[in-house]
Amino acid sequence: MSMIRDLRAVVRPSRAPLRKESSAPYDTTRDPATTTAVVDCAIYRDGRRVETESPLTPQEAMRLVRRDSGFVWIGLHEPTEDEFAGIAREFGLHPLAVEDAVQAHQRPKLERYDDSLFTVFKTIHYLDHDRLDSGSEVVETGEVMCFTGRDFFITVRHGGQGSLRGLRHRLQGDPELLAKGPSAVLHAIADHVVDGYIAVADAVQDDIDEVETEVFSPGRGGTPRGTDAGRIYQLKREVLEFKRAVSPLLRPMQLLSERPMRLIDPEIQKYFRDVADHVARVHEQVIGFDELLNSILQANLAQASVAQNEDMRKITSWAAIIAVPTMVCGVYGMNFDYMPETQWKYGYPVILSVTVALCLGIHRTLKRNGWL
């Protein structure tokens, strides 16, 4: 256990809150001047990277590993079918797994093919924004596919974020951990991805709190003023995208932490339990986000209905007040010859006074009852 005592410190660097990070360009980790999808290819022996005079091809690296010892770690970014075909043949990867790795858009999963494991992770990146509106994107997803063998580890990455370059450098700084082989790299990537989920969940929680505050904050008259339902719906869609990345990963992490596997070092397997616990925690948060947004959306719609009812009550109240002089004027505008009040000396001021008194009485009654 002393060899991997600092495992968490290696794969979990300290991170600042996502909302305070600058919007730096994504590191695609692929040199635009080259036509190859291979980002990095290295041999690790006794936990240390074997330095070579020139960059190795995956085929050369694998031949050296088979001749001597250690394992090869190959990183690819969005390879085409032709670019990946030679690597698949060299490492004996199953055609179904190869097809999934090239086409992408897969749900998180863990599959075993002969002497290799195929794992799919969905990466989540929080998109910073000044103010959430109905057109804002909150999260962006990518994918990391991992092929784990006895003496090789292959990562296939899709999307403009989720670079593994920093993780590789941190692992290379801990030879004792890398000496555990490809399973140590698999755990590090799983932990790295899930740590990203935790950070994004905290940022999304801030957005939900902001929307909830706006929905229930008092407006004019002390009643909640509500907010744009489009903002709530957009945030709900982003939470659903988040849920699609987290929920399917529960079962794979449970299998990696509980079921003995030949390709997973027993010491490393213990640490998959921690990753599984974190996935379960984030899953519960995402489910809570979805339910909370449902409640906020319903509350916002209810407030809109209440506001409409308030407006209708005010319109109805003023219509009732206006009806009194309308009725009086209608009666005395009928132009009959025999209307006693029309010939009375005090008829006009009396009728006018009665009309004003009735209007004031109705206004006072309605205001006392909360209609005005």
Disulfide bonds with the S-S distance in Angstrom:
none
